[in-house]
Amino acid sequence: MSSHLTTPGESAGFAFESMTGCDLSLPRDKFMPYHTVEEIIEHLDTAVERGDLSEARWLPGRLVQAVINDKIERPSLFHVEEVEHATGMAIGFYAGTLSIGGLRDYFATLGQDDDFMYSYVKKMNDSATREGTEPRNCEATANLIMQRADREPDVLAIPLAGGGVVAGIQTLLYYRAVSGSADSVVYPVRFSHYKSGDPLPHVTQAETEHLRSLVGDGLRPVIINEDTAKGTSLRIARQFFGDMFGRNVEAVYCHDVTRGFGSSSPTAGIVRY
């Protein structure tokens, strides 16, 4: 089994070269049905064997979400490094520096833990998530973050999982490209206010200390969500992290669902209140 597939858009540095043309009217489970981690890895195996990444491009974000969910279900076994490593693997894939075979091999090493392998990733790839992950919207979001780059160029991007993981990673990659900030990092946090009923972001004490350390080292915290309607989730997250860091926290979204789908113009924006 080869581990050296060329990802779409690798020369440009992004696995998501374009999602334009997706049929947004397809059933919600067409792209992302509920699966166990083991089944997701089997999908990666199939993608490697066929050399077809058309649907596999969503899988790295789902595996990151699985690690985050596992933290919530089994907090006593959690280490910050687990989220960092999983996110780093996904970044490598989307940046075109890690093959899908390499990604598969990394997550397969977690297979010794049956509880993790048979856990479900309860995130559907709905129309808003797909639209928010369109490159034009992620690039526009990166340009919004650039507005304060002259004062604080290095950012701590905090995507809101589940749907914000892939959009947040891609936005960070665009931001690194346009700002030249190689020191900007991403750390996703689970906060699904409507779909999972989370009242607040799920952050452990160890994560709180870790994130505060990054901000203390000069990183500018920026919350990223793939979409918004009324801005409620982003406002809650902005207040939560503002209290955590004791400073103003920016909150951006990649797509405004009130503006519909398939627009040729980006619909990214900033939550200002």
C-alpha positions as CSV (number, residue, x, y, z in Angstrom):
1,M,0.0,0.0,0.0
2,S,1.6,3.3,-1.1
3,S,1.9,6.2,1.3
4,H,2.9,8.8,-1.3
5,L,-0.2,10.1,-2.9
6,T,-0.1,13.6,-4.3
7,T,-2.9,15.6,-2.7
8,P,-5.1,18.0,-4.8
9,G,-3.6,21.5,-4.6
10,E,-0.3,20.3,-3.2
11,S,1.7,22.7,-5.4
12,A,-0.4,25.5,-4.0
13,G,0.0,24.3,-0.4
14,F,-3.6,23.4,0.2
15,A,-5.4,20.1,-0.1
16,F,-8.7,22.0,-0.4
17,E,-7.7,23.6,-3.7
18,S,-11.4,24.0,-4.5
19,M,-14.7,22.7,-3.2
20,T,-16.5,24.7,-5.9
21,G,-19.1,22.6,-7.7
22,C,-20.2,20.5,-4.7
23,D,-23.9,19.9,-4.9
24,L,-25.0,21.6,-1.7
25,S,-28.5,20.1,-2.1
26,L,-27.1,16.6,-1.4
27,P,-28.5,14.9,1.7
28,R,-26.6,15.8,4.9
29,D,-25.2,12.3,5.3
30,K,-23.9,12.1,1.7
31,F,-20.5,13.5,2.7
32,M,-20.2,12.8,6.4
33,P,-22.3,10.1,8.0
34,Y,-21.6,9.1,11.6
35,H,-18.7,6.7,11.8
36,T,-16.4,5.2,14.4
37,V,-12.8,6.1,14.3
38,E,-12.0,2.6,13.0
39,E,-14.4,3.1,10.0
40,I,-12.8,6.5,9.3
41,I,-9.4,4.9,9.1
42,E,-10.9,2.2,6.8
43,H,-12.0,5.1,4.5
44,L,-8.4,6.4,4.5
45,D,-7.3,2.9,3.5
46,T,-9.7,2.9,0.6
47,A,-8.5,6.4,-0.5
48,V,-4.9,5.3,-0.4
49,E,-5.7,2.2,-2.4
50,R,-7.7,4.0,-5.0
51,G,-5.7,7.2,-5.1
52,D,-9.0,9.1,-4.7
53,L,-9.0,11.9,-2.2
54,S,-12.4,13.5,-3.2
55,E,-14.1,12.5,0.0
56,A,-11.0,11.7,2.1
57,R,-10.2,15.4,2.3
58,W,-12.8,15.7,5.2
59,L,-11.4,12.8,7.2
60,P,-8.4,14.4,8.9
61,G,-10.6,17.0,10.5
62,R,-12.9,14.3,11.7
63,L,-10.0,12.4,13.3
64,V,-8.9,15.5,15.1
65,Q,-12.5,15.9,16.4
66,A,-12.4,12.3,17.6
67,V,-9.3,13.1,19.7
68,I,-11.1,16.1,21.2
69,N,-14.3,14.2,21.9
70,D,-12.2,11.5,23.6
71,K,-10.8,14.1,25.9
72,I,-14.3,15.0,27.0
73,E,-15.4,11.4,27.5
74,R,-12.2,10.3,29.3
75,P,-10.6,13.3,30.8
76,S,-8.3,11.4,33.2
77,L,-6.4,9.9,30.2
78,F,-6.0,13.2,28.4
79,H,-2.8,15.0,27.5
80,V,-2.6,18.3,25.7
81,E,0.0,16.8,23.3
82,E,-2.6,14.4,21.9
83,V,-4.6,17.3,20.4
84,E,-1.4,19.0,19.3
85,H,-0.2,15.9,17.5
86,A,-3.5,15.1,15.9
87,T,-3.9,18.7,14.7
88,G,-0.3,18.7,13.5
89,M,-1.0,15.7,11.3
90,A,-4.1,17.3,9.8
91,I,-2.1,20.5,9.2
92,G,0.6,18.5,7.4
93,F,-2.1,16.9,5.2
94,Y,-3.8,20.1,4.3
95,A,-0.5,21.9,3.7
96,G,0.5,19.1,1.3
97,T,3.6,18.0,3.3
98,L,2.0,14.8,4.7
99,S,0.6,12.1,2.4
100,I,-2.8,10.6,3.2
101,G,-1.0,7.3,3.8
102,G,1.2,9.0,6.4
103,L,-1.9,10.4,8.1
104,R,-3.5,7.0,8.1
105,D,-0.5,5.4,9.6
106,Y,-0.4,7.9,12.4
107,F,-4.0,7.5,13.5
108,A,-3.7,3.7,13.1
109,T,-1.1,3.7,15.9
110,L,-3.9,4.8,18.2
111,G,-5.7,1.5,17.4
112,Q,-4.3,-0.2,20.5
113,D,-7.0,1.8,22.4
114,D,-10.3,0.0,21.6
115,D,-12.4,2.6,23.4
116,F,-11.0,5.3,21.1
117,M,-11.2,3.2,17.9
118,Y,-14.9,2.4,18.4
119,S,-16.0,5.8,19.5
120,Y,-18.3,7.7,17.2
121,V,-17.6,11.0,15.6
122,K,-20.9,12.8,15.8
123,K,-20.4,15.5,13.2
124,M,-22.3,15.9,10.0
125,N,-20.9,17.8,7.1
126,D,-23.9,20.1,6.4
127,S,-24.2,22.7,3.7
128,A,-23.0,25.6,6.0
129,T,-19.9,23.7,7.0
130,R,-19.0,22.9,3.4
131,E,-19.5,26.5,2.4
132,G,-17.5,27.8,5.3
133,T,-14.6,25.5,4.3
134,E,-14.5,26.8,0.7
135,P,-11.0,28.2,0.1
136,R,-12.3,31.7,-0.9
137,N,-14.0,32.0,2.5
138,C,-11.0,30.7,4.5
139,E,-8.7,33.0,2.6
140,A,-11.0,36.0,3.2
141,T,-11.1,35.1,6.9
142,A,-7.3,35.1,7.0
143,N,-7.3,38.5,5.4
144,L,-9.6,39.7,8.2
145,I,-7.1,38.4,10.8
146,M,-4.4,40.3,8.9
147,Q,-6.0,43.6,9.9
148,R,-4.1,43.6,13.2
149,A,-1.0,41.8,12.0
150,D,1.2,44.9,12.1
151,R,0.8,45.0,15.9
152,E,0.4,41.3,16.8
153,P,1.5,39.2,13.8
154,D,1.6,35.8,15.5
155,V,-1.8,34.3,16.3
156,L,-3.2,31.5,18.4
157,A,-6.1,30.3,16.2
158,I,-8.8,28.5,18.2
159,P,-11.2,26.7,15.8
160,L,-14.5,25.7,17.4
161,A,-14.9,21.9,16.9
162,G,-16.5,20.0,15.3
163,G,-17.3,21.9,12.1
164,G,-14.7,24.6,12.6
165,V,-11.6,22.3,12.6
166,V,-10.9,22.1,8.9
167,A,-11.9,25.7,8.2
168,G,-9.7,26.8,11.1
169,I,-6.7,24.9,9.9
170,Q,-7.1,26.1,6.3
171,T,-7.6,29.7,7.5
172,L,-4.3,29.4,9.5
173,L,-2.5,28.1,6.5
174,Y,-3.7,31.0,4.4
175,Y,-2.8,33.4,7.3
176,R,0.7,32.0,7.5
177,A,1.1,32.5,3.8
178,V,-0.1,36.1,3.7
179,S,1.5,37.3,7.0
180,G,4.7,35.4,6.9
181,S,4.1,34.3,10.5
182,A,5.5,30.9,10.8
183,D,5.0,31.0,14.6
184,S,1.2,31.2,14.4
185,V,-0.4,28.0,15.8
186,V,-3.8,26.4,15.9
187,Y,-5.4,24.6,18.8
188,P,-9.1,23.4,18.3
189,V,-11.5,23.3,21.2
190,R,-14.9,21.6,21.2
191,F,-17.8,24.0,21.4
192,S,-20.9,23.0,19.5
193,H,-23.6,25.2,21.1
194,Y,-26.5,24.2,18.9
195,K,-25.6,20.7,17.5
196,S,-24.3,19.2,20.7
197,G,-25.8,21.5,23.3
198,D,-22.5,22.6,24.7
199,P,-23.1,25.5,27.1
200,L,-19.5,26.6,27.1
201,P,-16.2,25.5,25.3
202,H,-14.8,22.3,26.7
203,V,-11.3,23.2,28.1
204,T,-9.4,21.3,30.7
205,Q,-7.3,22.9,33.4
206,A,-4.2,21.6,31.5
207,E,-5.4,23.2,28.3
208,T,-6.2,26.5,30.1
209,E,-2.6,26.6,31.4
210,H,-1.2,25.7,28.0
211,L,-3.3,28.3,26.1
212,R,-2.5,31.0,28.6
213,S,1.2,30.2,28.2
214,L,0.9,30.6,24.4
215,V,-0.9,34.0,24.8
216,G,1.6,35.0,27.4
217,D,4.4,34.3,24.9
218,G,2.9,36.9,22.6
219,L,0.4,35.0,20.4
220,R,-2.8,36.9,19.6
221,P,-5.9,34.7,20.3
222,V,-8.4,34.5,17.5
223,I,-11.5,32.3,17.6
224,I,-12.6,30.8,14.3
225,N,-15.9,29.2,13.4
226,E,-16.8,27.9,9.9
227,D,-20.2,29.6,9.9
228,T,-22.5,31.8,11.8
229,A,-26.1,32.9,11.7
230,K,-26.8,35.1,14.7
231,G,-23.3,35.0,16.1
232,T,-24.4,33.5,19.5
233,S,-21.7,30.8,19.6
234,L,-18.9,33.1,18.7
235,R,-20.0,35.7,21.3
236,I,-20.2,33.1,24.0
237,A,-16.7,31.8,23.0
238,R,-15.3,35.3,22.8
239,Q,-16.5,36.1,26.4
240,F,-15.2,32.7,27.7
241,F,-11.7,33.1,26.2
242,G,-11.6,36.8,27.0
243,D,-12.1,35.9,30.7
244,M,-9.5,33.1,30.4
245,F,-6.8,35.3,28.9
246,G,-7.7,38.6,30.6
247,R,-7.7,40.4,27.3
248,N,-9.7,41.1,24.2
249,V,-10.2,38.1,21.9
250,E,-11.1,38.4,18.3
251,A,-13.8,36.1,16.8
252,V,-14.2,35.5,13.1
253,Y,-16.4,33.3,10.9
254,C,-15.8,32.0,7.4
255,H,-19.4,32.0,6.2
256,D,-22.5,34.0,7.0
257,V,-25.3,31.5,6.5
258,T,-27.9,34.4,6.2
259,R,-26.3,35.3,2.9
260,G,-27.1,31.9,1.3
261,F,-24.8,29.4,-0.4
262,G,-22.7,29.4,-3.5
263,S,-21.9,33.1,-3.6
264,S,-18.9,34.0,-5.7
265,S,-18.0,36.7,-3.1
266,P,-16.6,35.7,0.3
267,T,-19.0,36.0,3.2
268,A,-16.4,35.9,6.1
269,G,-16.8,38.4,8.9
270,I,-15.8,39.5,12.4
271,V,-18.1,39.4,15.5
272,R,-17.6,42.9,17.0
273,Y,-20.0,42.8,20.0
